[in-house]
Amino acid sequence: MSLWEEAAILLRGCYLLALFLPALVTAHTALWLGGSARLHWMQLVTWTLEQAGPAFIKWGQWGATRPDLFPPDLTTQLERLQTAAPAHSAQHSRAVVGASLGRPVHVLFDMFEDKPVASGSIAQVRHPGVAKVMQRDFVLMQRAVKLASALPGLAALRLEESVRQFGGPLQEQLDLGLEAAHLTRFRANFRLWPNVSFPNPIYPFVAKDVLVESFEDGALISTFVNQPDYKHRGMLAETGLTCYLQMLLRDNFIHALILLDTGMIAELSKPDQAGLITFFRALTKQDGAGLGQAILDMSERHTCKNPEAFVAALAAMFDALDPDYIHRHTSRVIESIIDTLRQHQVTLKSTVSTVVVTTLVLEGWSSKLNPDMRILDHMRDMLQADWGERIGRIVDKTMSSGSLAIA
């Protein structure tokens, strides 16, 4: 790394330290006081992430989907980053589109709106020079967590691994041509589903820096979760759950966040997909020991110092739980499993971790939409010995809820 690049990283680090300092200094007092002080502090955190740049904005968007980690009032604040992140100028948009597609905007399009419909994806988050800024930010993150991991009490958190896992998929989002390929594949996988759709990339207007696609009207899932009188809550929960399980069990192509933006996805190797099926099958059978062994088999490297103790801990946990509780509160059970992973320093592969966390989030909002829906029931039906045949029946059942149409 050149001396100039090191100097740029140092300056960036000083800027970020100054930017985050007000939120860090006021955190303890604001959270202790609660009420309006707590609300204003969370607004400050959201604003700070907006100003910090694309890597931090994407982290905030990710945090908004993690009610298992963050309190509801914070996730509510972070949700605005999903559609209202700071956008770059119209002048920059026109310049990038023209340069990437080889012709001026007024020649390519009959109409080009300067005001973005929404600003949440990496496409609008990416300001000029975003790749270089993100590279520097991740260097800073890696150095910061390396220092933090050397401190007593923090080594067990595996901060270096978490930064690496979060950074990998995010880097892929800088190539919008890759996102177009994801869209094409998802559209093929769900072409017979009448109530699931993906934007259609418009070739040849696709490049690394520009993606032109069809407009798909949509809303955040949280909008319907928070509307108890919404009449299609049950159908939405059923469709979302079955859609996700098809991605996981049949297509092996899983989107980690939302259907409109397919930049962040996970594709499992055959051994990992088989391992996850074993994991979920053990979960549906409430087999703690089998679950523990499946998790160890999917570990990136065996950092667990005592695998036998880890398996025994999960076996004891499931033996102590009432089967009906496991059935009704699957998300809490998965949270307990994740806590046990941390305690025994078991590190999952990043793609496997993405699937497990996404399952946790999905179970949370699907049960809110329809309290009678249980993710374990769907998994149990799909994970019989002839699960390939079973999933076809469930897909047919979901498709029959609306008229057949080609997406």
Contacts in CASP RR format, 6 or more apart in sequence:
PFRMAT RR
TARGET T0000
AUTHOR 0000-0000-0000
METHOD contacts of the structure
MODEL  1
MSLWEEAAILLRGCYLLALFLPALVTAHTALWLGGSARLHWMQLVTWTLE
QAGPAFIKWGQWGATRPDLFPPDLTTQLERLQTAAPAHSAQHSRAVVGAS
LGRPVHVLFDMFEDKPVASGSIAQVRHPGVAKVMQRDFVLMQRAVKLASA
LPGLAALRLEESVRQFGGPLQEQLDLGLEAAHLTRFRANFRLWPNVSFPN
PIYPFVAKDVLVESFEDGALISTFVNQPDYKHRGMLAETGLTCYLQMLLR
DNFIHALILLDTGMIAELSKPDQAGLITFFRALTKQDGAGLGQAILDMSE
RHTCKNPEAFVAALAAMFDALDPDYIHRHTSRVIESIIDTLRQHQVTLKS
TVSTVVVTTLVLEGWSSKLNPDMRILDHMRDMLQADWGERIGRIVDKTMS
SGSLAIA
5 136 0 8 1.000
8 136 0 8 1.000
9 136 0 8 1.000
9 139 0 8 1.000
9 140 0 8 1.000
12 133 0 8 1.000
12 136 0 8 1.000
12 137 0 8 1.000
12 140 0 8 1.000
13 140 0 8 1.000
16 52 0 8 1.000
16 137 0 8 1.000
16 140 0 8 1.000
19 48 0 8 1.000
19 51 0 8 1.000
19 52 0 8 1.000
20 48 0 8 1.000
20 52 0 8 1.000
22 44 0 8 1.000
22 48 0 8 1.000
23 41 0 8 1.000
23 44 0 8 1.000
23 45 0 8 1.000
23 48 0 8 1.000
26 41 0 8 1.000
26 44 0 8 1.000
27 41 0 8 1.000
29 37 0 8 1.000
30 37 0 8 1.000
30 38 0 8 1.000
30 40 0 8 1.000
30 41 0 8 1.000
31 38 0 8 1.000
31 41 0 8 1.000
38 73 0 8 1.000
39 73 0 8 1.000
42 73 0 8 1.000
42 74 0 8 1.000
42 77 0 8 1.000
43 77 0 8 1.000
45 74 0 8 1.000
45 77 0 8 1.000
46 60 0 8 1.000
46 77 0 8 1.000
46 78 0 8 1.000
46 80 0 8 1.000
46 81 0 8 1.000
48 56 0 8 1.000
49 56 0 8 1.000
49 57 0 8 1.000
49 59 0 8 1.000
49 60 0 8 1.000
49 78 0 8 1.000
49 81 0 8 1.000
50 57 0 8 1.000
50 81 0 8 1.000
50 85 0 8 1.000
50 86 0 8 1.000
51 86 0 8 1.000
52 137 0 8 1.000
53 125 0 8 1.000
53 127 0 8 1.000
53 133 0 8 1.000
53 137 0 8 1.000
54 122 0 8 1.000
54 125 0 8 1.000
54 126 0 8 1.000
54 127 0 8 1.000
54 130 0 8 1.000
54 133 0 8 1.000
54 134 0 8 1.000
55 133 0 8 1.000
55 134 0 8 1.000
55 137 0 8 1.000
55 138 0 8 1.000
55 141 0 8 1.000
55 167 0 8 1.000
55 170 0 8 1.000
56 137 0 8 1.000
57 81 0 8 1.000
57 85 0 8 1.000
57 86 0 8 1.000
57 120 0 8 1.000
57 125 0 8 1.000
58 122 0 8 1.000
58 125 0 8 1.000
58 170 0 8 1.000
58 173 0 8 1.000
59 166 0 8 1.000
60 78 0 8 1.000
60 81 0 8 1.000
61 78 0 8 1.000
61 81 0 8 1.000
61 82 0 8 1.000
61 85 0 8 1.000
61 120 0 8 1.000
61 257 0 8 1.000
62 166 0 8 1.000
62 257 0 8 1.000
63 69 0 8 1.000
63 70 0 8 1.000
63 75 0 8 1.000
63 78 0 8 1.000
64 75 0 8 1.000
64 78 0 8 1.000
64 79 0 8 1.000
64 81 0 8 1.000
64 82 0 8 1.000
65 75 0 8 1.000
65 257 0 8 1.000
65 361 0 8 1.000
66 75 0 8 1.000
66 357 0 8 1.000
66 361 0 8 1.000
67 75 0 8 1.000
67 361 0 8 1.000
67 364 0 8 1.000
68 331 0 8 1.000
68 335 0 8 1.000
68 338 0 8 1.000
68 357 0 8 1.000
68 360 0 8 1.000
68 361 0 8 1.000
70 78 0 8 1.000
79 220 0 8 1.000
79 222 0 8 1.000
81 120 0 8 1.000
82 120 0 8 1.000
82 220 0 8 1.000
82 258 0 8 1.000
83 118 0 8 1.000
83 119 0 8 1.000
83 120 0 8 1.000
83 220 0 8 1.000
84 118 0 8 1.000
84 119 0 8 1.000
84 120 0 8 1.000
85 119 0 8 1.000
85 120 0 8 1.000
85 124 0 8 1.000
85 125 0 8 1.000
86 119 0 8 1.000
86 125 0 8 1.000
87 116 0 8 1.000
87 119 0 8 1.000
87 124 0 8 1.000
88 124 0 8 1.000
88 126 0 8 1.000
88 127 0 8 1.000
88 128 0 8 1.000
90 114 0 8 1.000
90 115 0 8 1.000
92 127 0 8 1.000
92 128 0 8 1.000
93 114 0 8 1.000
93 116 0 8 1.000
94 104 0 8 1.000
94 105 0 8 1.000
94 112 0 8 1.000
94 114 0 8 1.000
96 209 0 8 1.000
96 210 0 8 1.000
97 105 0 8 1.000
97 108 0 8 1.000
97 112 0 8 1.000
97 210 0 8 1.000
98 104 0 8 1.000
98 105 0 8 1.000
98 108 0 8 1.000
98 210 0 8 1.000
99 209 0 8 1.000
100 207 0 8 1.000
100 208 0 8 1.000
100 209 0 8 1.000
100 210 0 8 1.000
101 108 0 8 1.000
101 205 0 8 1.000
101 207 0 8 1.000
101 210 0 8 1.000
105 112 0 8 1.000
106 112 0 8 1.000
108 205 0 8 1.000
116 124 0 8 1.000
117 215 0 8 1.000
118 124 0 8 1.000
119 125 0 8 1.000
120 261 0 8 1.000
121 261 0 8 1.000
121 263 0 8 1.000
122 170 0 8 1.000
122 173 0 8 1.000
122 174 0 8 1.000
122 263 0 8 1.000
123 176 0 8 1.000
123 211 0 8 1.000
126 174 0 8 1.000
127 133 0 8 1.000
130 174 0 8 1.000
131 174 0 8 1.000
134 170 0 8 1.000
134 171 0 8 1.000
134 174 0 8 1.000
138 163 0 8 1.000
138 167 0 8 1.000
141 163 0 8 1.000
142 160 0 8 1.000
142 163 0 8 1.000
142 164 0 8 1.000
145 159 0 8 1.000
145 160 0 8 1.000
145 162 0 8 1.000
145 163 0 8 1.000
146 160 0 8 1.000
148 154 0 8 1.000
148 159 0 8 1.000
149 155 0 8 1.000
149 157 0 8 1.000
149 158 0 8 1.000
149 159 0 8 1.000
149 160 0 8 1.000
156 342 0 8 1.000
156 345 0 8 1.000
157 342 0 8 1.000
158 303 0 8 1.000
158 345 0 8 1.000
158 347 0 8 1.000
161 300 0 8 1.000
161 347 0 8 1.000
164 350 0 8 1.000
165 350 0 8 1.000
165 353 0 8 1.000
168 350 0 8 1.000
169 256 0 8 1.000
169 263 0 8 1.000
169 264 0 8 1.000
169 265 0 8 1.000
169 266 0 8 1.000
169 350 0 8 1.000
169 354 0 8 1.000
170 264 0 8 1.000
172 178 0 8 1.000
172 263 0 8 1.000
172 264 0 8 1.000
173 179 0 8 1.000
173 263 0 8 1.000
173 264 0 8 1.000
174 208 0 8 1.000
175 208 0 8 1.000
176 206 0 8 1.000
176 207 0 8 1.000
176 208 0 8 1.000
176 209 0 8 1.000
176 210 0 8 1.000
176 211 0 8 1.000
177 206 0 8 1.000
177 207 0 8 1.000
177 208 0 8 1.000
177 211 0 8 1.000
178 263 0 8 1.000
179 211 0 8 1.000
179 261 0 8 1.000
179 262 0 8 1.000
179 263 0 8 1.000
180 201 0 8 1.000
180 203 0 8 1.000
180 206 0 8 1.000
180 211 0 8 1.000
180 213 0 8 1.000
182 255 0 8 1.000
182 262 0 8 1.000
182 263 0 8 1.000
182 265 0 8 1.000
183 198 0 8 1.000
183 199 0 8 1.000
183 200 0 8 1.000
183 201 0 8 1.000
183 213 0 8 1.000
183 262 0 8 1.000
184 201 0 8 1.000
185 253 0 8 1.000
186 198 0 8 1.000
186 253 0 8 1.000
186 255 0 8 1.000
186 259 0 8 1.000
186 262 0 8 1.000
187 198 0 8 1.000
187 200 0 8 1.000
187 407 0 8 1.000
189 246 0 8 1.000
189 247 0 8 1.000
189 251 0 8 1.000
189 253 0 8 1.000
190 196 0 8 1.000
190 197 0 8 1.000
190 198 0 8 1.000
190 243 0 8 1.000
190 246 0 8 1.000
190 407 0 8 1.000
191 406 0 8 1.000
191 407 0 8 1.000
192 399 0 8 1.000
192 404 0 8 1.000
192 406 0 8 1.000
192 407 0 8 1.000
193 243 0 8 1.000
193 395 0 8 1.000
193 398 0 8 1.000
193 399 0 8 1.000
193 407 0 8 1.000
194 399 0 8 1.000
194 402 0 8 1.000
194 403 0 8 1.000
194 404 0 8 1.000
194 405 0 8 1.000
195 235 0 8 1.000
195 239 0 8 1.000
195 398 0 8 1.000
195 401 0 8 1.000
195 402 0 8 1.000
196 239 0 8 1.000
196 240 0 8 1.000
196 243 0 8 1.000
196 259 0 8 1.000
196 407 0 8 1.000
197 216 0 8 1.000
197 259 0 8 1.000
197 407 0 8 1.000
198 216 0 8 1.000
198 259 0 8 1.000
198 260 0 8 1.000
198 262 0 8 1.000
198 407 0 8 1.000
199 213 0 8 1.000
199 214 0 8 1.000
199 215 0 8 1.000
199 216 0 8 1.000
199 260 0 8 1.000
200 213 0 8 1.000
200 214 0 8 1.000
201 211 0 8 1.000
201 212 0 8 1.000
201 213 0 8 1.000
202 212 0 8 1.000
202 213 0 8 1.000
202 214 0 8 1.000
205 212 0 8 1.000
206 212 0 8 1.000
216 260 0 8 1.000
218 260 0 8 1.000
221 236 0 8 1.000
221 258 0 8 1.000
221 365 0 8 1.000
222 365 0 8 1.000
224 230 0 8 1.000
224 232 0 8 1.000
224 233 0 8 1.000
224 236 0 8 1.000
224 369 0 8 1.000
225 365 0 8 1.000
225 368 0 8 1.000
225 369 0 8 1.000
227 233 0 8 1.000
230 236 0 8 1.000
233 369 0 8 1.000
233 370 0 8 1.000
234 369 0 8 1.000
234 370 0 8 1.000
234 373 0 8 1.000
235 401 0 8 1.000
236 369 0 8 1.000
237 365 0 8 1.000
237 366 0 8 1.000
237 367 0 8 1.000
237 369 0 8 1.000
237 370 0 8 1.000
237 373 0 8 1.000
238 370 0 8 1.000
238 373 0 8 1.000
238 398 0 8 1.000
238 401 0 8 1.000
239 398 0 8 1.000
239 401 0 8 1.000
240 362 0 8 1.000
240 366 0 8 1.000
241 362 0 8 1.000
241 366 0 8 1.000
241 373 0 8 1.000
241 375 0 8 1.000
241 378 0 8 1.000
242 378 0 8 1.000
242 394 0 8 1.000
242 395 0 8 1.000
242 398 0 8 1.000
243 259 0 8 1.000
243 398 0 8 1.000
244 254 0 8 1.000
244 358 0 8 1.000
244 359 0 8 1.000
244 362 0 8 1.000
245 378 0 8 1.000
245 379 0 8 1.000
245 382 0 8 1.000
245 391 0 8 1.000
245 394 0 8 1.000
246 391 0 8 1.000
246 395 0 8 1.000
247 253 0 8 1.000
247 254 0 8 1.000
247 255 0 8 1.000
248 254 0 8 1.000
248 276 0 8 1.000
248 355 0 8 1.000
248 359 0 8 1.000
249 277 0 8 1.000
249 382 0 8 1.000
249 383 0 8 1.000
249 387 0 8 1.000
249 388 0 8 1.000
249 391 0 8 1.000
250 388 0 8 1.000
250 391 0 8 1.000
250 392 0 8 1.000
250 395 0 8 1.000
252 267 0 8 1.000
252 268 0 8 1.000
252 273 0 8 1.000
253 265 0 8 1.000
253 267 0 8 1.000
254 265 0 8 1.000
254 266 0 8 1.000
254 267 0 8 1.000
254 268 0 8 1.000
254 354 0 8 1.000
254 355 0 8 1.000
254 358 0 8 1.000
255 262 0 8 1.000
255 263 0 8 1.000
255 264 0 8 1.000
255 265 0 8 1.000
256 264 0 8 1.000
256 265 0 8 1.000
256 266 0 8 1.000
256 354 0 8 1.000
256 358 0 8 1.000
257 264 0 8 1.000
266 350 0 8 1.000
266 351 0 8 1.000
266 354 0 8 1.000
266 355 0 8 1.000
267 351 0 8 1.000
268 276 0 8 1.000
268 351 0 8 1.000
268 352 0 8 1.000
268 355 0 8 1.000
272 298 0 8 1.000
272 349 0 8 1.000
272 351 0 8 1.000
272 352 0 8 1.000
275 294 0 8 1.000
275 297 0 8 1.000
275 298 0 8 1.000
276 298 0 8 1.000
276 352 0 8 1.000
276 355 0 8 1.000
277 383 0 8 1.000
277 387 0 8 1.000
278 290 0 8 1.000
278 294 0 8 1.000
278 297 0 8 1.000
279 291 0 8 1.000
279 294 0 8 1.000
279 295 0 8 1.000
279 298 0 8 1.000
279 356 0 8 1.000
280 379 0 8 1.000
280 383 0 8 1.000
281 379 0 8 1.000
281 383 0 8 1.000
282 288 0 8 1.000
282 290 0 8 1.000
282 291 0 8 1.000
282 292 0 8 1.000
282 294 0 8 1.000
283 291 0 8 1.000
283 330 0 8 1.000
283 333 0 8 1.000
283 376 0 8 1.000
283 379 0 8 1.000
284 376 0 8 1.000
284 379 0 8 1.000
284 380 0 8 1.000
284 383 0 8 1.000
286 318 0 8 1.000
286 321 0 8 1.000
286 323 0 8 1.000
286 326 0 8 1.000
287 318 0 8 1.000
288 311 0 8 1.000
288 314 0 8 1.000
288 315 0 8 1.000
288 317 0 8 1.000
288 318 0 8 1.000
288 319 0 8 1.000
289 311 0 8 1.000
289 312 0 8 1.000
289 314 0 8 1.000
289 315 0 8 1.000
290 311 0 8 1.000
290 314 0 8 1.000
290 315 0 8 1.000
291 314 0 8 1.000
291 318 0 8 1.000
291 337 0 8 1.000
292 310 0 8 1.000
292 311 0 8 1.000
292 314 0 8 1.000
292 315 0 8 1.000
293 311 0 8 1.000
295 310 0 8 1.000
295 314 0 8 1.000
295 337 0 8 1.000
295 341 0 8 1.000
295 346 0 8 1.000
295 348 0 8 1.000
296 302 0 8 1.000
296 304 0 8 1.000
296 307 0 8 1.000
296 310 0 8 1.000
296 311 0 8 1.000
296 346 0 8 1.000
298 348 0 8 1.000
298 349 0 8 1.000
298 352 0 8 1.000
299 346 0 8 1.000
299 347 0 8 1.000
299 348 0 8 1.000
299 349 0 8 1.000
300 347 0 8 1.000
300 348 0 8 1.000
300 349 0 8 1.000
300 350 0 8 1.000
301 347 0 8 1.000
303 345 0 8 1.000
303 346 0 8 1.000
303 347 0 8 1.000
304 310 0 8 1.000
304 344 0 8 1.000
304 345 0 8 1.000
304 346 0 8 1.000
305 344 0 8 1.000
305 345 0 8 1.000
306 344 0 8 1.000
309 344 0 8 1.000
310 340 0 8 1.000
310 344 0 8 1.000
310 346 0 8 1.000
313 340 0 8 1.000
313 343 0 8 1.000
313 344 0 8 1.000
314 337 0 8 1.000
314 340 0 8 1.000
317 336 0 8 1.000
317 337 0 8 1.000
317 340 0 8 1.000
318 326 0 8 1.000
321 333 0 8 1.000
325 333 0 8 1.000
326 333 0 8 1.000
326 376 0 8 1.000
327 374 0 8 1.000
327 376 0 8 1.000
327 377 0 8 1.000
328 374 0 8 1.000
330 363 0 8 1.000
330 374 0 8 1.000
330 375 0 8 1.000
330 376 0 8 1.000
331 360 0 8 1.000
331 363 0 8 1.000
331 364 0 8 1.000
331 367 0 8 1.000
334 356 0 8 1.000
334 359 0 8 1.000
334 360 0 8 1.000
334 363 0 8 1.000
335 360 0 8 1.000
338 356 0 8 1.000
338 360 0 8 1.000
341 348 0 8 1.000
348 356 0 8 1.000
359 375 0 8 1.000
362 375 0 8 1.000
363 375 0 8 1.000
366 373 0 8 1.000
366 375 0 8 1.000
367 373 0 8 1.000
367 374 0 8 1.000
367 375 0 8 1.000
378 394 0 8 1.000
381 390 0 8 1.000
381 394 0 8 1.000
382 388 0 8 1.000
382 390 0 8 1.000
382 391 0 8 1.000
382 394 0 8 1.000
384 390 0 8 1.000
END
